[in-house]
Each structure stands twice: as C-alpha cells, then as structure tokens.
Amino acid sequence: MIGDRLRDWQLALSLRGVRIRGLQVAIACYVGAGRLEDAQRVVADCLRLSPDWRRDRDAKSGPRSPEVRMKFREAFLRAGLPE
C-alpha cells in the first residue's frame, strides 16, 4: 500500500511539468474568453503545483513563436501571475 502511494506521488511529480503546460493553455483560453476569475483560479492551481513559476522564467521556455509567447505572457499578466 505504501509502495503504491509512493509510485502515485512519483508519477504525479513526473507529470507536473506536463500538467502545468496544459494549465497555462487553460489560463490563456480563459483570459481570451474574458473569464478572468477562472484564469486566476488556474494560476493559483499552477502556483500550488509549482510555487517558483513566474512570468519571467516562462518567457524563456515558452512557445517558439515570439507572437504566441507574448500573447501567453499578456494572458498570465492579466490573470495575476507574479513577476
């Protein structure tokens, strides 16, 4: 039983980066749809999963397209992600 729980936690931690990326897309979609409260809720979820996540760090590792990267950055800013 403890081994099963440990494996579950290890899997959750290994997927954390993948989940954060999906949540970042959700933030951009919510902001684009004018649903700022939902976007802010997802930002809070991301920060619980990855407390060190900040806009400046994501700007360096986000999408390749500068235009798309800027749109994500603007969405994160509107949703309240810390610098």
N, CA, C and O atoms as CSV, one atom per row, in Angstrom:
chain,resi,resn,atom,element,x,y,z
A,1,MET,N,N,0.820,-1.187,0.000
A,1,MET,CA,C,0.000,0.000,0.000
A,1,MET,C,C,0.867,1.255,0.000
A,1,MET,O,O,0.612,2.171,-0.782
A,2,ILE,N,N,1.884,1.321,0.856
A,2,ILE,CA,C,2.766,2.480,0.881
A,2,ILE,C,C,3.521,2.585,-0.439
A,2,ILE,O,O,3.726,3.682,-0.959
A,3,GLY,N,N,3.930,1.452,-0.973
A,3,GLY,CA,C,4.625,1.451,-2.262
A,3,GLY,C,C,3.747,1.996,-3.374
A,3,GLY,O,O,4.221,2.727,-4.244
A,4,ASP,N,N,2.463,1.641,-3.348
A,4,ASP,CA,C,1.531,2.157,-4.357
A,4,ASP,C,C,1.406,3.672,-4.248
A,4,ASP,O,O,1.411,4.377,-5.257
A,5,ARG,N,N,1.294,4.164,-3.025
A,5,ARG,CA,C,1.180,5.621,-2.817
A,5,ARG,C,C,2.442,6.334,-3.278
A,5,ARG,O,O,2.370,7.404,-3.882
A,6,LEU,N,N,3.594,5.743,-2.993
A,6,LEU,CA,C,4.860,6.339,-3.413
A,6,LEU,C,C,4.917,6.418,-4.934
A,6,LEU,O,O,5.314,7.444,-5.486
A,7,ARG,N,N,4.523,5.341,-5.618
A,7,ARG,CA,C,4.516,5.349,-7.080
A,7,ARG,C,C,3.546,6.402,-7.610
A,7,ARG,O,O,3.840,7.066,-8.604
A,8,ASP,N,N,2.393,6.562,-6.956
A,8,ASP,CA,C,1.433,7.586,-7.381
A,8,ASP,C,C,2.046,8.975,-7.265
A,8,ASP,O,O,1.895,9.798,-8.168
A,9,TRP,N,N,2.737,9.241,-6.157
A,9,TRP,CA,C,3.369,10.546,-5.974
A,9,TRP,C,C,4.488,10.752,-6.986
A,9,TRP,O,O,4.636,11.844,-7.534
A,10,GLN,N,N,5.268,9.719,-7.236
A,10,GLN,CA,C,6.344,9.842,-8.215
A,10,GLN,C,C,5.784,10.145,-9.601
A,10,GLN,O,O,6.336,10.968,-10.331
A,11,LEU,N,N,4.693,9.482,-9.960
A,11,LEU,CA,C,4.062,9.747,-11.245
A,11,LEU,C,C,3.519,11.173,-11.290
A,11,LEU,O,O,3.697,11.874,-12.286
A,12,ALA,N,N,2.867,11.597,-10.234
A,12,ALA,CA,C,2.308,12.955,-10.186
A,12,ALA,C,C,3.410,13.998,-10.335
A,12,ALA,O,O,3.245,14.983,-11.054
A,13,LEU,N,N,4.537,13.779,-9.652
A,13,LEU,CA,C,5.638,14.736,-9.753
A,13,LEU,C,C,6.267,14.719,-11.135
A,13,LEU,O,O,6.663,15.769,-11.643
A,14,SER,N,N,6.366,13.546,-11.757
A,14,SER,CA,C,6.961,13.478,-13.086
A,14,SER,C,C,6.063,14.127,-14.130
A,14,SER,O,O,6.552,14.618,-15.147
A,15,LEU,N,N,4.758,14.135,-13.891
A,15,LEU,CA,C,3.822,14.735,-14.841
A,15,LEU,C,C,3.541,16.204,-14.532
A,15,LEU,O,O,2.819,16.864,-15.278
A,16,ARG,N,N,4.101,16.717,-13.445
A,16,ARG,CA,C,3.804,18.079,-13.026
A,16,ARG,C,C,4.087,19.083,-14.136
A,16,ARG,O,O,3.267,19.967,-14.384
A,17,GLY,N,N,5.226,18.967,-14.809
A,17,GLY,CA,C,5.556,19.889,-15.894
A,17,GLY,C,C,4.565,19.814,-17.030
A,17,GLY,O,O,4.197,20.839,-17.604
A,18,VAL,N,N,4.124,18.606,-17.364
A,18,VAL,CA,C,3.132,18.430,-18.426
A,18,VAL,C,C,1.812,19.065,-18.013
A,18,VAL,O,O,1.162,19.738,-18.812
A,19,ARG,N,N,1.420,18.847,-16.761
A,19,ARG,CA,C,0.163,19.397,-16.282
A,19,ARG,C,C,0.220,20.926,-16.246
A,19,ARG,O,O,-0.757,21.588,-16.596
A,20,ILE,N,N,1.334,21.480,-15.832
A,20,ILE,CA,C,1.481,22.940,-15.786
A,20,ILE,C,C,1.306,23.516,-17.194
A,20,ILE,O,O,0.625,24.527,-17.361
A,21,ARG,N,N,1.900,22.900,-18.191
A,21,ARG,CA,C,1.748,23.397,-19.574
A,21,ARG,C,C,0.278,23.405,-19.980
A,21,ARG,O,O,-0.197,24.375,-20.570
A,22,GLY,N,N,-0.434,22.345,-19.671
A,22,GLY,CA,C,-1.858,22.298,-20.003
A,22,GLY,C,C,-2.642,23.373,-19.277
A,22,GLY,O,O,-3.553,23.974,-19.845
A,23,LEU,N,N,-2.290,23.616,-18.019
A,23,LEU,CA,C,-2.970,24.650,-17.254
A,23,LEU,C,C,-2.636,26.039,-17.790
A,23,LEU,O,O,-3.472,26.941,-17.736
A,24,GLN,N,N,-1.427,26.215,-18.303
A,24,GLN,CA,C,-1.060,27.503,-18.891
A,24,GLN,C,C,-1.910,27.792,-20.132
A,24,GLN,O,O,-2.318,28.931,-20.360
A,25,VAL,N,N,-2.166,26.773,-20.914
A,25,VAL,CA,C,-3.047,26.943,-22.076
A,25,VAL,C,C,-4.449,27.305,-21.604
A,25,VAL,O,O,-5.112,28.153,-22.203
A,26,ALA,N,N,-4.899,26.663,-20.530
A,26,ALA,CA,C,-6.219,26.980,-19.983
A,26,ALA,C,C,-6.280,28.439,-19.537
A,26,ALA,O,O,-7.290,29.109,-19.752
A,27,ILE,N,N,-5.215,28.935,-18.920
A,27,ILE,CA,C,-5.176,30.340,-18.496
A,27,ILE,C,C,-5.361,31.255,-19.701
A,27,ILE,O,O,-6.181,32.173,-19.670
A,28,ALA,N,N,-4.598,31.003,-20.760
A,28,ALA,CA,C,-4.693,31.840,-21.956
A,28,ALA,C,C,-6.094,31.776,-22.562
A,28,ALA,O,O,-6.624,32.793,-23.009
A,29,CYS,N,N,-6.687,30.600,-22.577
A,29,CYS,CA,C,-8.042,30.448,-23.124
A,29,CYS,C,C,-9.066,31.195,-22.273
A,29,CYS,O,O,-9.931,31.890,-22.805
A,30,TYR,N,N,-8.968,31.052,-20.966
A,30,TYR,CA,C,-9.903,31.749,-20.083
A,30,TYR,C,C,-9.773,33.259,-20.240
A,30,TYR,O,O,-10.781,33.962,-20.315
A,31,VAL,N,N,-8.555,33.761,-20.288
A,31,VAL,CA,C,-8.351,35.207,-20.456
A,31,VAL,C,C,-8.924,35.653,-21.795
A,31,VAL,O,O,-9.608,36.673,-21.872
A,32,GLY,N,N,-8.646,34.892,-22.845
A,32,GLY,CA,C,-9.171,35.229,-24.172
A,32,GLY,C,C,-10.685,35.254,-24.216
A,32,GLY,O,O,-11.280,36.004,-24.989
A,33,ALA,N,N,-11.306,34.434,-23.386
A,33,ALA,CA,C,-12.773,34.373,-23.341
A,33,ALA,C,C,-13.356,35.370,-22.336
A,33,ALA,O,O,-14.571,35.429,-22.147
A,34,GLY,N,N,-12.484,36.153,-21.693
A,34,GLY,CA,C,-12.955,37.128,-20.721
A,34,GLY,C,C,-13.334,36.533,-19.374
A,34,GLY,O,O,-14.029,37.174,-18.585
A,35,ARG,N,N,-12.889,35.329,-19.107
A,35,ARG,CA,C,-13.213,34.644,-17.846
A,35,ARG,C,C,-12.030,34.767,-16.884
A,35,ARG,O,O,-11.356,33.782,-16.582
A,36,LEU,N,N,-11.790,35.995,-16.407
A,36,LEU,CA,C,-10.620,36.277,-15.587
A,36,LEU,C,C,-10.636,35.543,-14.250
A,36,LEU,O,O,-9.586,35.108,-13.777
A,37,GLU,N,N,-11.796,35.399,-13.641
A,37,GLU,CA,C,-11.853,34.681,-12.360
A,37,GLU,C,C,-11.410,33.228,-12.530
A,37,GLU,O,O,-10.695,32.689,-11.685
A,38,ASP,N,N,-11.832,32.605,-13.615
A,38,ASP,CA,C,-11.398,31.228,-13.879
A,38,ASP,C,C,-9.897,31.182,-14.141
A,38,ASP,O,O,-9.209,30.279,-13.665
A,39,ALA,N,N,-9.387,32.153,-14.895
A,39,ALA,CA,C,-7.949,32.214,-15.176
A,39,ALA,C,C,-7.168,32.388,-13.876
A,39,ALA,O,O,-6.132,31.750,-13.691
A,40,GLN,N,N,-7.647,33.235,-12.982
A,40,GLN,CA,C,-6.976,33.462,-11.707
A,40,GLN,C,C,-6.986,32.194,-10.848
A,40,GLN,O,O,-6.021,31.909,-10.140
A,41,ARG,N,N,-8.068,31.450,-10.915
A,41,ARG,CA,C,-8.154,30.190,-10.166
A,41,ARG,C,C,-7.108,29.196,-10.686
A,41,ARG,O,O,-6.473,28.488,-9.904
A,42,VAL,N,N,-6.935,29.150,-12.003
A,42,VAL,CA,C,-5.962,28.226,-12.587
A,42,VAL,C,C,-4.534,28.677,-12.260
A,42,VAL,O,O,-3.662,27.841,-12.021
A,43,VAL,N,N,-4.290,29.992,-12.249
A,43,VAL,CA,C,-2.971,30.490,-11.842
A,43,VAL,C,C,-2.676,30.014,-10.420
A,43,VAL,O,O,-1.569,29.556,-10.135
A,44,ALA,N,N,-3.651,30.121,-9.540
A,44,ALA,CA,C,-3.461,29.656,-8.159
A,44,ALA,C,C,-3.142,28.160,-8.127
A,44,ALA,O,O,-2.291,27.724,-7.350
A,45,ASP,N,N,-3.821,27.372,-8.969
A,45,ASP,CA,C,-3.535,25.932,-9.050
A,45,ASP,C,C,-2.097,25.698,-9.502
A,45,ASP,O,O,-1.394,24.861,-8.935
A,46,CYS,N,N,-1.661,26.433,-10.522
A,46,CYS,CA,C,-0.297,26.287,-11.034
A,46,CYS,C,C,0.722,26.628,-9.954
A,46,CYS,O,O,1.734,25.944,-9.802
A,47,LEU,N,N,0.447,27.687,-9.210
A,47,LEU,CA,C,1.388,28.093,-8.168
A,47,LEU,C,C,1.429,27.092,-7.022
A,47,LEU,O,O,2.454,26.956,-6.353
A,48,ARG,N,N,0.328,26.392,-6.790
A,48,ARG,CA,C,0.347,25.325,-5.774
A,48,ARG,C,C,1.208,24.154,-6.259
A,48,ARG,O,O,1.931,23.538,-5.475
A,49,LEU,N,N,1.123,23.858,-7.551
A,49,LEU,CA,C,1.911,22.752,-8.113
A,49,LEU,C,C,3.379,23.128,-8.278
A,49,LEU,O,O,4.271,22.300,-8.095
A,50,SER,N,N,3.612,24.387,-8.624
A,50,SER,CA,C,4.974,24.855,-8.887
A,50,SER,C,C,5.140,26.260,-8.318
A,50,SER,O,O,5.012,27.241,-9.051
A,51,PRO,N,N,5.424,26.371,-7.022
A,51,PRO,CA,C,5.480,27.675,-6.355
A,51,PRO,C,C,6.484,28.653,-6.957
A,51,PRO,O,O,6.339,29.862,-6.779
A,52,ASP,N,N,7.496,28.157,-7.664
A,52,ASP,CA,C,8.524,29.034,-8.245
A,52,ASP,C,C,8.159,29.556,-9.633
A,52,ASP,O,O,8.928,30.314,-10.224
A,53,TRP,N,N,7.007,29.166,-10.160
A,53,TRP,CA,C,6.627,29.576,-11.515
A,53,TRP,C,C,6.400,31.084,-11.555
A,53,TRP,O,O,5.653,31.622,-10.737
A,54,ARG,N,N,7.042,31.768,-12.504
A,54,ARG,CA,C,6.894,33.208,-12.679
A,54,ARG,C,C,6.898,33.536,-14.170
A,54,ARG,O,O,7.373,32.750,-14.989
A,55,ARG,N,N,6.371,34.689,-14.502
A,55,ARG,CA,C,6.291,35.101,-15.913
A,55,ARG,C,C,7.664,35.192,-16.543
A,55,ARG,O,O,7.852,34.729,-17.668
A,56,ASP,N,N,8.624,35.772,-15.855
A,56,ASP,CA,C,9.935,35.966,-16.464
A,56,ASP,C,C,10.599,34.635,-16.809
A,56,ASP,O,O,11.279,34.534,-17.830
A,57,ARG,N,N,10.414,33.621,-15.979
A,57,ARG,CA,C,11.000,32.307,-16.267
A,57,ARG,C,C,10.287,31.646,-17.447
A,57,ARG,O,O,10.931,31.038,-18.302
A,58,ASP,N,N,8.962,31.764,-17.492
A,58,ASP,CA,C,8.205,31.122,-18.564
A,58,ASP,C,C,8.473,31.781,-19.911
A,58,ASP,O,O,8.386,31.121,-20.947
A,59,ALA,N,N,8.796,33.065,-19.914
A,59,ALA,CA,C,9.073,33.764,-21.163
A,59,ALA,C,C,10.264,33.151,-21.889
A,59,ALA,O,O,10.351,33.234,-23.114
A,60,LYS,N,N,11.183,32.537,-21.144
A,60,LYS,CA,C,12.376,31.946,-21.741
A,60,LYS,C,C,12.143,30.522,-22.235
A,60,LYS,O,O,12.914,30.014,-23.048
A,61,SER,N,N,11.088,29.880,-21.750
A,61,SER,CA,C,10.890,28.472,-22.099
A,61,SER,C,C,9.531,28.205,-22.731
A,61,SER,O,O,9.118,27.052,-22.855
A,62,GLY,N,N,8.848,29.246,-23.125
A,62,GLY,CA,C,7.504,29.089,-23.683
A,62,GLY,C,C,7.523,28.715,-25.156
A,62,GLY,O,O,8.501,28.151,-25.647
A,63,PRO,N,N,6.452,29.024,-25.853
A,63,PRO,CA,C,6.357,28.692,-27.277
A,63,PRO,C,C,7.479,29.337,-28.091
A,63,PRO,O,O,8.037,30.355,-27.682
A,64,ARG,N,N,7.807,28.751,-29.231
A,64,ARG,CA,C,8.883,29.280,-30.074
A,64,ARG,C,C,8.511,30.610,-30.716
A,64,ARG,O,O,9.361,31.491,-30.851
A,65,SER,N,N,7.270,30.764,-31.109
A,65,SER,CA,C,6.828,31.980,-31.782
A,65,SER,C,C,6.827,33.160,-30.810
A,65,SER,O,O,6.175,33.099,-29.768
A,66,PRO,N,N,7.549,34.230,-31.139
A,66,PRO,CA,C,7.546,35.404,-30.260
A,66,PRO,C,C,6.145,35.997,-30.074
A,66,PRO,O,O,5.818,36.491,-28.995
A,67,GLU,N,N,5.327,35.948,-31.118
A,67,GLU,CA,C,3.972,36.488,-31.025
A,67,GLU,C,C,3.123,35.671,-30.046
A,67,GLU,O,O,2.409,36.232,-29.216
A,68,VAL,N,N,3.207,34.358,-30.150
A,68,VAL,CA,C,2.442,33.484,-29.260
A,68,VAL,C,C,2.974,33.615,-27.835
A,68,VAL,O,O,2.200,33.663,-26.879
A,69,ARG,N,N,4.298,33.672,-27.699
A,69,ARG,CA,C,4.907,33.829,-26.383
A,69,ARG,C,C,4.414,35.126,-25.726
A,69,ARG,O,O,4.130,35.143,-24.528
A,70,MET,N,N,4.311,36.211,-26.507
A,70,MET,CA,C,3.840,37.488,-25.977
A,70,MET,C,C,2.363,37.398,-25.565
A,70,MET,O,O,1.969,37.958,-24.542
A,71,LYS,N,N,1.557,36.699,-26.354
A,71,LYS,CA,C,0.139,36.539,-26.001
A,71,LYS,C,C,-0.014,35.759,-24.689
A,71,LYS,O,O,-0.840,36.107,-23.845
A,72,PHE,N,N,0.781,34.715,-24.529
A,72,PHE,CA,C,0.744,33.959,-23.270
A,72,PHE,C,C,1.175,34.857,-22.116
A,72,PHE,O,O,0.541,34.868,-21.061
A,73,ARG,N,N,2.251,35.609,-22.319
A,73,ARG,CA,C,2.745,36.486,-21.258
A,73,ARG,C,C,1.678,37.496,-20.858
A,73,ARG,O,O,1.462,37.733,-19.670
A,74,GLU,N,N,1.012,38.092,-21.838
A,74,GLU,CA,C,-0.052,39.055,-21.549
A,74,GLU,C,C,-1.212,38.393,-20.798
A,74,GLU,O,O,-1.785,38.980,-19.880
A,75,ALA,N,N,-1.547,37.172,-21.198
A,75,ALA,CA,C,-2.629,36.444,-20.519
A,75,ALA,C,C,-2.246,36.160,-19.068
A,75,ALA,O,O,-3.065,36.327,-18.165
A,76,PHE,N,N,-0.997,35.728,-18.840
A,76,PHE,CA,C,-0.543,35.453,-17.477
A,76,PHE,C,C,-0.568,36.731,-16.639
A,76,PHE,O,O,-0.955,36.707,-15.471
A,77,LEU,N,N,-0.153,37.845,-17.244
A,77,LEU,CA,C,-0.179,39.131,-16.552
A,77,LEU,C,C,-1.613,39.506,-16.138
A,77,LEU,O,O,-1.859,39.896,-14.997
A,78,ARG,N,N,-2.532,39.382,-17.070
A,78,ARG,CA,C,-3.934,39.716,-16.769
A,78,ARG,C,C,-4.521,38.785,-15.719
A,78,ARG,O,O,-5.399,39.184,-14.954
A,79,ALA,N,N,-4.039,37.543,-15.677
A,79,ALA,CA,C,-4.551,36.571,-14.715
A,79,ALA,C,C,-3.892,36.701,-13.341
A,79,ALA,O,O,-4.304,36.041,-12.387
A,80,GLY,N,N,-2.868,37.554,-13.242
A,80,GLY,CA,C,-2.264,37.830,-11.951
A,80,GLY,C,C,-1.037,37.010,-11.575
A,80,GLY,O,O,-0.687,36.937,-10.397
A,81,LEU,N,N,-0.380,36.394,-12.550
A,81,LEU,CA,C,0.837,35.643,-12.224
A,81,LEU,C,C,1.925,36.604,-11.772
A,81,LEU,O,O,2.154,37.614,-12.437
A,82,PRO,N,N,2.610,36.323,-10.653
A,82,PRO,CA,C,3.669,37.220,-10.170
A,82,PRO,C,C,4.836,37.298,-11.151
A,82,PRO,O,O,5.060,36.400,-11.963
A,83,GLU,N,N,5.573,38.410,-11.046
A,83,GLU,CA,C,6.778,38.606,-11.882
A,83,GLU,C,C,7.754,37.552,-11.596
A,83,GLU,O,O,8.833,37.532,-12.188
